[in-house]
Amino acid sequence: MDGHAAEKSTLMRSVAERYQALVDAGDIERDPAQVALVAKLDRINERVADERLASKHSALGWLFSRKAPKPEPIRGLYVWGKVGRGKTMLMDHFYELSPVRRKRRMHFHEFMADAQDRLHDARKAIIAGKLKGDDPIPPVAAEIAEEARLLCFDEFTVTNIADAMILGRLFTRLFEHGTVLVATSNVEPDLLYEGGINRSLFTPFISLLKTHVEVVQLDARTDFRLEKLEGAPVYLSPLGAGATTGLDQVFKRLTGLGHGRSTSLENKGRIIPVREAAQGVARFSFNELCAQPLGATDYLKIAHAFHTVILADIPVMGEAQRNEAKRFINLIDALYDARVKLVASAAAEPDGLYTAGWGTEKFEFQRTISRLTEMRSHEWLALPHGLADSKGDEDYSAIIQT
């Protein structure tokens, strides 16, 4: 969908209109489960728009709010289902079309890392006497709620006890502030943090979540993402016009778009430019990621933000490119650990990409060769995006405050 069609799409006000335009253009297939979810997403946007109109701060708020009863809180959505069913695509359109001015969309791991940092700072401020009270949760929740009326999370999952122990208290406060939550996940709420340490202390959060969101299983007929990648070359070599065209075709198959939008990621004050992104797919060149001073945490940020990375123009590297090779090793490790799908063009097959005969990178690159090979397999392409194992589980029960 390019040119006039793309411009027309930006003028549409509902997810249903946007979805139908994609169907009409042949970019996606109409699926009954997706259509049902689209209606629910549009209903949330309608409720938010009505609430804004009734606000005393709006131009007509005084007219609508004088005798109107207080509206019921807006229930969000928790959308779960197998990988590739269209969750990210529909979230893209919902978020873009939402009339909420104060809104944030991020990977759930990113949100929790930010929340933990805020809580750490709040605890220090309490100890220093700069913040009243003895509980950091209320001021942090108020701060987050002030920044975002609508919170949209990709890949909601709980993998460590530090997050598990604060979720209930944090979201109790956020919901009290009227925060609306819309999230996607690969697992149903009742299976969150399954098998985790002290899980019984976490289960009240599941009940809280189900009170404030409608739980919807997106049971689409097929794995659309896998279907679009099956049969398509995901590692193109050698470099040249054919490889470039191949990457373009994969991006179009995955997103329905000829080009994505330029965007950026923020990592602890550093900005990571993203040349093109759409529907959870990002495009980079090797030079953009491996010839720049990026570190492992930058690559983790990318791996959490996108389920598929298209990487162009991987060169053959020798001793003079040891820095680039080290960054490439770190990049592949991050993508592999987060089960990100990689589509790449390269000057050689994996075992021919690093030619230096000595040094640490020579031995580390053997792991990269193995991972690049595995990431081309059907089994890898069928894996859900996200960290495979729970990490960082420690006994944080002492941080719970009743």
N, C-alpha and C positions, 0 to 999 in steps of 0.2 A: 504494500500500500504506500505509494509515493505521490509527490506532487500535490495535485488538486485533492486527491482522496485523503491524503494525510492532513491537509489544511482543513478540509471539511470535518475530519474526525475530531480535531481540536475544538470545534464549535459545538459538538454534541454535549448535552447536559446530563445524560443518563448513561449508566453502564450498559443498559439494554440497547440503546441506540448504537453505542460504540461496538458492542458485541455483534449486533446484526450487520453492521457495516463490514466487519471482518469476515463474517460468514458470506455476505454477498460478494465480497472481493475474492473469495476462494482461499483466503489466508488461513482460516480455521474451519473445522467441521462443527456443525451445530450438534450439541450434546445436551440431552434433557437435564442431566444433573447440573451441568454448568448453567443452563438457563434458569433453573430453580434458584441457584445461588445468586445469580445476577439480580434477581428480583429482591432478594433479601438485602443485598448491598445497596441497591437503589433506595430501599425503604429506610435504611439508616441515614442516607444522605438527605432524604426528604424530611425525616424527623429533625435532623440537625438544622436544615434550612428553616423549617417552621419555628424551631426554638430561637434561632437568630432573629427572625422577624418579630417574634413576641418579646424579645429582649427590650428592656427599658432603655438600652443604649442605642437601639435602632431608631430610625426616623419615625416609624409608625408604632414603635413599641408601646407608647402610652395608650394608644387606641386598643391594642390587642390584649394588653396586660391588666387593664384596670379592674375587670371583674372576672378574668379568666382564672380557673383553678390552676394550682401548681401542676405542671405536667409531670407525668411519670418519668423516672429516669430512663434514659435511652439504653437499651440493652445492646451490647456489642455482639460480635460473632467470633467463634472459635471454629475455624474450618480445618478439618483434618482429612487425610486421605493418602493414598500411595503416591509415590514420586511420579511427576510428569502428568498429573491429571488436570493441570491448568490453574492451580492455586495462585501461583505467582503472577500469571498473566492477568487474572481477574483482580487481584490485589492492586496491580499496577494501575488499572483503569479506575478502580474505586478511589484510590488515593489521589490520583490526578484530578478527578472530577469532584472530589469532596469540597463543599463550600466552607469547610472549617478553615479559619485563618491560622489558628494555632494548632499545628499538627506536626507529628514526627513519625517517620517510618524508618525502621532500622532492624537489623538482625537481632534476635533476642539476646544472644551472647553479648553483643555490643552494648545493648541497653543495661544488662546486668553488670557489666564491667564498669560502666559509667555510674550506675547506682552505688556500687561498692566504693568507688572513688569518692563520691559525694558523702557517703556515710562516714568514711574515714576522715574526711575534712571536717565534717560536723562534730565528730567525737573530739577531735583536737580543739575545735572552737569551744566546745562545752568545758573541756578540761582547763582551757585558758581563760574561762570566764567571759568569753566573747559571745556566747550563745546561751540563752536561758534554758532551764530545764535539764533533764538528765537523759533524755531519749533522743537520738539523732533521727529516728524515723519520721516524726511529724514534720519537722522543717524541710527535710529532703523531699518528702512527698508533696508538700505545698509548693516547693520550688519546681518540681517536675510538672505538677498540675498547672502551674501558672504558665509554663512554657508550652504545654501541649494539652489541648482539650481532647484531641483524638490521638491515640497511640496505635500505630500499626506495626505489628511484629511479624517478621518472616521467620519461619522455622522455630516455633516456640518449643523449647525442650529444656529440661532441667537435668544437668549432669553432675553437679557437685553440691555438697551439703551447705557450703557457704551461701549459695544462692537459695537453696531450698529453705533455709532457716529464716530468711528475711522476706520471702515472697508474700506470705499471708499478711503480715503486719504492714508491709509497704503498700500492697494493693487494697487492703482495707481502707487505708487513708486516701489512696488515689480515687477509689470509687466514691468515697464520701465527698470528695471535691468535684464529682461529676465527670470524671475522666471516662471516655468511651474507648473500649478496647476492641480491636479487630486483629485477629492473629491467624496465621496458618501454621500447620504442624503436620508431621508424618504420623503422629500417634494421637489416639483419643485421650481426653483429659484423665480418665481413670488409670491410664498406664504411665502418666508422667512420673519421672523419678522412680520407676519400678525397680525394686531391688536395692535402692539406695540406703545409705546409713541413716538410721533413725527415721525411716520413712513415715512412721506413725505420727511424727511431729509435723510432717509436711501435708498429710491428707486433708486437714481442715482447709488448706488453700484450695484444693480441688473443689470442695463444696462451695467455697466463696466464689471461685471462678465460674462455676456452673449457674450460680445465682445471677451473675451480672452479664453473662454472655449466652447467646444461643449456640449450642453445639451442633454443627452440621458436618456430616460426612460427605465429602465430594467423591461420590462413587461413579466417576466417569468410566466410560466403557473400556478405555485402554490407556496405556502409558504413552501419551502423545509425544513426550520428549524423547523417549527411547525409540518410538516409532519413526520420529523424524531423523534421528541419528543413525538408526539401523540402515545399513546399505550405503551410508554416506562415508566417504573417507575422512577419518578424524586425524590422520597424520599424513601430511602431503609432502613428498620429497621427490625430486629436488625443488629448489626455489625457481620461480619464474611466473609467467603470466597464468599458466594453468593452475598453479598452487594458489595464487591470489584469487582467481575466479572461484576455486573450490571453497575457500574461506568465505567469500561473499555469499555463495549459495547456501552454505550451512547456516550462516547468520539469518538469511532470509527464511530458511525452513524452520528455524527455531522461534523466530520472533514475528514473522509475517511482514517484516520491514526491510527495505533496502538499506537503510542506515538508522543507527540509533542516535541518541542524544548525548552530547558531551556532558560529563558530570565530574564529580570529584568525591573522594573519601577523605575524612579527617582522622588522623591518628595522633592523639596527644599533641595537638597543635600543628602537626605537619599535614600538608595537603598532598594527596595522591591524585593526580589528574587521571581521568578515565576518558579515553578518546571517544568511545561510543558505548552506550549501554541501552538495553531494552529487555524487559521481562526476565530479569535475572541473568542475562547474558551480557558479558563485557568483552570488548575488543581492545587488544594492546599490541604493540610491536615489542620484539625482544629488546630493542634499544630503550624503549620507554620503561621497561621493568628491570632490566639487568645491566644497562650501561649508566644508570643513574644511582645515586647513593641511597638506595632503599635497603631496609633491613628486614629481618625475619618477622617482626611485628607488623610491618607494612604488608607483607605477603599474607599474613594471617588475616589482616583486615579485608583484603581482597577476597580471600578464600571464604570468609564468612558472609560477604556481601553478595556473591554471585554463585549460582549453581553451575554455570558454564563459563569458561574463559577461552576465548579465541586468541591465540598467540601467533603473530606473524614473524617470519624472517629470522628463525633461529639459525645462527651461523655455525660453522665449524670453529671451535675454539682451541687455541694452543697455549703455550706457556705465557705469551704476552697478554692473554685474556684470562688470566687466573682469577682476577676480581670478578669479571663477568660470569665466569664459570661457577664461582662460589655462590654468587647471587642466584644463578639459575638452579643450582642444587637446592638452595633454601626455598626458592619459589616452588619447585616441584614437590618438595617435602610438605609445604603448607597446603598445596592443592590436593595432594594425595591424602593427607591426614583428614581433610574436610570433605573428601569424596567429591571434589569438584570435577566436572567433566572438562577435559582439555581437548581442544581442536587446534592443531598447530601446523604451520608450514616450516620446513627445516631444510638445511642444505645437505643433510645426510641422514641416514637411519640413526637411531639412538646410539648404537655402539661405535659410530663414526664421528660423533659430535665433539669429543674431547681428545686431542691428539698429544698432549704433553706426556712425556715418558716418566715423569717423577712428580713428587709432591703429594700433599694431603688430598688435593682435589682429584688426583688421578684415582685414588682408592674410593673416595666418597662418590665419585661419578658412577661407579659400578652400581650403587644403589639407585641412582637416577636412571640409568639404563634399564634396570629391572622395572622400575615404577612406570617409566614411559611406555614400556612394552605392555605391562598389565593394564594401563589406563586406556588401551585401544581395544580391550576385550569386551565381548557382550556382557559378561558377568559384571565388569566394572561399570559399564554404562547403565546397568539396571539398578545400581546401588542408590539409596537415597542420599541427598546432600546432607552433610553434617558430620560432626566428630563421631567416630565409630565407638569410642570408649569413654566412659566417665573418667574425668581426670580431676585431680586435686581434692579428692574426698578426704576430709579430716573431720574430727569431732568438734564441730562448731556449736554444739548445743548450748554452750555457755552464753552465746550472744543473744539467745532468745530472751525477750523480756515479756512478762505476762502483765 
